[in-house]
Amino acid sequence: MNKSSGKELAFHLAVFLERVALKYFRSLDIKVQSSYKLAKQSLHSRFLADTTQSSLALDHCEKSPLEGFESFGYRVKELVDRSYPGFGVPQREVLYLQNFLRKIDPELAEMLAAHEEAKTIDQAIAICIKKQNAKERYGAKTLNVVQPTGEDAIHKLSTEIENLKLKIEDLTKVREYEVDAIETRRPRNVQIYPLKCFFCNKIGHIKRDCINYQRSRQSGNRRGMISLFTYFHNDDKLPVISVNINSISIQGTLDTGSSTSLISLF
């Protein structure tokens, strides 16, 4: 027990946080605590992982789509600490940021590399979270579409075809209903006669548009109008009046000797 709490044990614990190492050491069995060899093996297996394996894990680690930036950053920090146990804090901060930018989206990494405030991994994580929240709030919504394969794809396609058939049948029924409704508005078996003018008895127009009817109306408006009125008088004969009313010519003599003027037509 005295050996395990000496300088060598303190040397192995110096790389890690003292609280975590001390808590783990106290949780071990009393036999392990009293044996320097067993305590050293336990501490090595718990805190000193193989640097080669950690380096390989760091090279192959990737951020999953559902993994948050904070948890991924914590995982990168842990792998960097295991891969480079002898590096100081400033050197590890550089490795944290480099490995974090290497494993995220290239466009986002370029933006963070050009960002003046992203000097540490914690600052880069904060900017990524802010950008992700803005994209979820104001960006376009995307759907996670899973492409079916094999029998699932055939079943899905057949289901879509059946749905399309049902929609087409519904549209056809609606169309037939509209046609029937239009047909029922007028009685069936009713013969539709062409346009006929009741003035000239010609087919193709109605009385209102008939040229002959319009001419007759114009001539009727001129009926009773005097187109010519002449008056001549001879010394030996009675005065003669000649009047043309439309196409009718009327002539007569005017007896001015009586108290009432008389016209004799001839």
Phi, psi and omega in degrees: 000323180292323179294318183292342179256016182270202186293322182294317178295322177295326178296319180288330180277348186292332183289332188254175174292133185293322183297315182293315181296318181293320179295319179293319181297321180287338179279350180287164177294152183298330178292322179291319179297326182280348180252121180297319182296313180293321178295319179296318178297318180296317179293321177296315181293332182273319189245333182253081176286162181296125182295328179295313178296321179294322178295318177296318178296325178292322179291327185260359181288141180222152178274122177283155181300328182269355182277135179285160180292327180293312180294323178292320177297322177295322179293321177296317179300316181296318179291324177294319178298321180286327182282329183231071183291337182271358183278150177278180183296313180300320180293322179292325178299321177294317179293324177303308184293319181297313181290328177294315180292330181289336187258355181259185182301135183300318180296318178294324178294320177297318179297318179291324179295326179274351181281131183287332184276347181270072180262342178232169181291327179293320177294320178295320178296319179298319179293320178297318179295319179296319179293321179294319178295320178294323179292320179293329182275317187246348183278174179288142180280135178243151180248136176276102183262124178260119181283120179286155180227154174066226183295328178297320179294317179296317179296319180293318179295318179296323177295318178295322178296318178297320178295320177295321177298318179296320178295319179295319177297320178296317179295322178295319178297319179296320180295315178297323179296320179295319179296317178297322179294322178291320181293327182282354178288333180239147180294142180278166180060032177254123182279131180264116182274152178285170179291139181219135178272125180275002177264312180253358179061029176258152182262140177123346178209169179255173185299323183297327181263006182286131180291320180296322179293321178294321178295320179295325178291321178294319178291327177293328178290332179274358183293137180088003180269135180273117180270336181210132178222117180236151181218124176222155187218128174257153182294323184272345186237167177288156178298145181244135178243133177238124184231135173248112177251111188055243180256012182254129179255128182233132176232148180196167178255146182249120179265103182267000182280335182276169179293336179240132180288129180243144178241125177255119180274144176214000000 
